Amino acid sequence: MRCALIIPAAGASRRFGGGDKLGEDFGGRPLLLRSIEPFTKRDDVDAVIVAGPPEDLDAFRDRYGPQLSFLGGTVVAGGRIERWETVRNALEAVPDGCTHVAIHDAARPLVDEALIDRVFEAAGGFDAVVPGVPVRDTLKRAGGDVVEGAERDATVDSILGIGEEDTPEIGHQIAARRVVGTVDRTDLWRMQTPQVFSLELIRRAYAQPDLEGATDDAMLVERLGEPVMIVEGSERNLKVTTAGDLHVARAIAGTRGPEERPAHKRF
């Protein structure tokens, strides 16, 4: 098994609230590098391909290129709109001799060696393997429209010490959505990465004419009618999407960002 690691890193991180999400400090190194490092210790990973933003690729290379080169990484241009465009571009850079491709989110810095071992071991016997965790929470389906509730009582809020910043509101009314049903969670799993595929299968999946709407790579393999196998993931394997996720991930890792560290006192 000779594997190429693909890291889709061309997203605009809009839900993060602006700034360079992948450059955020995570234990003294950028979040992006933390997501890659566990794979570079493996003898069966022959190539690391990072697909960056095409409209700002030179700046991306300036920022991460030297460190990625040290890890054996190559930077290529990703897609402009959808994630599948980015992965499809990266697949063209997979070197000869590789038999498999592992695709891992650029913002999953807590992936550990045990999880990677499980996925890679399973990929030795199956052509498509993904890690996941079973859904344990109750799932509700809500209507799409926001309903305006009763007006809040400013006097009561004042007595309780509730300010406008403490509750989501529309004007002076609470914003809510109506529950329209409860979803059966039996056999439902939350998908994670890395997702590992035989090179022949994932190239065939990305050669399909309609790739729209794919939220992960396994979904495109499913469209071919090919089986996808799930192995145990990890609750720790958090994907950083929002600024709040970053704080949680740092807490799990036992680290802090620069803005969270206490200032040095002068004596």
Secondary structure, DSSP 8 states (H G I E B T S, - for coil): --EEEEEE-----GGGTSS-GGGSEETTEEHHHHHHHHHHT-TTEEEEEEEE-GGGHHHHHHHHHHHHHHTTEEEEE--SS-HHHHHHHHHTT--TT--EEEE--TT-TT--HHHHHHHHHHHTT-SEEEEEEE--S-EEEE-SS-EEEEE--HHHHHHHT--GGGS-EETTEEEE--EEEEE--TT-EEE-S-EEEEHHHHHHHHTSS--TT-SSHHHHHHHTT---EEEE--TT-----SHHHHHHHHHHHT---GGGS------
